[in-house]
Every structure is written in structure tokens, then in C-alpha cells.
Amino acid sequence: MDYAAARHNMVENQIRTNRVTDPLVTDAMEALPRELFVPKQMRGIAYIDEDLPLGNGRFLMEPMVLARLLQMAEIKPTDVVLEIGCATGYCAGVVSKIASTVVALESDDEMSQRANSVLNELGIHNVAVVNGPLREGYPAQAPYDVIVISGAVEEVPPGLCQQLADGGRLVAVVAGPANMGQATLIERVGDAFGRRVFFEAGTPLLPGMEKQQGFVF
């Protein structure tokens, strides 16, 4: 299979046609071999316009949804980015071609090992894969210019927003009714947080990011 041609077609037919015009995003997604981030038996379908299951509840987000989220985030070459739920490292790899530094948080040890392996194989050295609970983020390296949540969430944990730098942006698909979520941008200005919805996306929920239930009396 000609993976370079498949990658080019993904960018031209799935991403550009869905109003993704940021050349930093399109160039990064055309450069990174998506097929290396899925199991070998799935490489032939690595470029279809669907979420791809990776096991253990993890998945690669649909290329169009990921591209639009990254465009919303307006990542700059000087930015430090936190990714929540890196799985095998594809999103972190894409962002590594745009940002200065990427901290890729994963709670699943097997997935983080796979991410490290593939990123090292590709010679990507500005991504640090770290382990920990997804809801807590990674405050040790905060504040972040951008936070990307790689999957739908029932709510954005307030603690993650507090890890944004002043002027920082968080992008996520916030789950809604009928399995349809809203691609949402949260921006920090001082101690205030603004929120905007850009589009709808049927993105699967990211395990470990479920809404916390309050006490019931």
C-alpha cells in the first residue's frame, strides 16, 4: 500500500474539505505516518475518516475532528502543549511538528510504552510521555499554552483549566445527548475562562475522564 498517497488523500479529501486551512496543521498531518500508530493488522485502514479502536478503550480520533481541534487551538511554534490521553502517541506526534514541547499524559502503561516506542522510532524527541490519572492533568510541568484532550469528555475538569497559562487554550469534545459532542474551546484570561463551541462531533468518550458524581444523601 502507498501510505504516502493515502496520507496525502486524507489531508486533501478529509481535512482541507472540512475548513482546515492552517498550514501548520495540514503539513504536520501529511508528514506523520499515521499507520505506525495502529496495530499492524489495521494499517490498511489507518487513513479512513473514522475513529480507530486501539484496545483498552483507546482510539485514534477521526482525522478531520483532530485537525479541526488543533486548528481551534491555534498552536504556535513556541507553545508548550499538554495532551490528555495520548494512547499510542499519534496526536502528540502531530503536535510535536508544530509546538516547541509536548507533554503526553497517559494512564495506561501499555499504551504509553507503545507511544514511546513509535515516537523514538520516528526520531521525535520533543515529546515527553508521562503516566498518571488523566483527570488530574500534569501540574508538574504547568502552566501550558495549550491543552488537547484526545477524546470526548462528559465535563472538562476544572483542575485542567487551572493548568493553562494566561492566554492559554484548551480544546476538547464535550459529550452531549445522542452520542453527539461539541468541539469546545476554553480560553484563559487572567482568572476568567471563556468558552466557545465550534462544531459537533461523534467522538467516543475517553476512559478516565467521566464526570465525577457528587455525594448522594
C-alpha positions, 0 to 999 in steps of 0.5 A: 500500500502507498501510505504516502498517497493515502496520507496525502488523500486524507489531508486533501479529501478529509481535512482541507474539505472540512475548513482546515486551512492552517498550514501548520496543521495540514503539513504536520498531518501529511508528514506523520505516518499515521499507520505506525500508530495502529496495530499492524493488522489495521494499517490498511485502514489507518487513513479512513475518516473514522475513529480507530479502536486501539484496545483498552478503550483507546482510539485514534480520533477521526482525522478531520475532528483532530485537525479541526481541534488543533486548528481551534487551538491555534498552536504556535511554534513556541507553545508548550502543549499538554495532551490528555490521553495520548494512547499510542502517541499519534496526536502528540506526534502531530503536535510535536511538528508544530509546538516547541514541547509536548507533554503526553499524559497517559494512564495506561502503561501499555499504551504509553510504552507503545507511544514511546516506542513509535515516537523514538522510532520516528526520531521525535524527541520533543515529546515527553510521555508521562503516566498518571490519572488523566483527570488530574492533568500534569501540574508538574510541568504547568502552566501550558499554552495549550491543552488537547484532550484526545477524546470526548469528555462528559465535563472538562475538569476544572483542575485542567483549566487551572493548568493553562497559562494566561492566554492559554487554550484548551480544546476538547469534545464535550459529550452531549445527548445522542452520542453527539459532542461539541468541539469546545474551546476554553480560553484563559484570561487572567482568572476568567475562562471563556468558552466557545463551541465550534462544531459537533462531533461523534467522538467516543468518550475517553476512559478516565475522564467521566464526570465525577458524581457528587455525594448522594444523601 
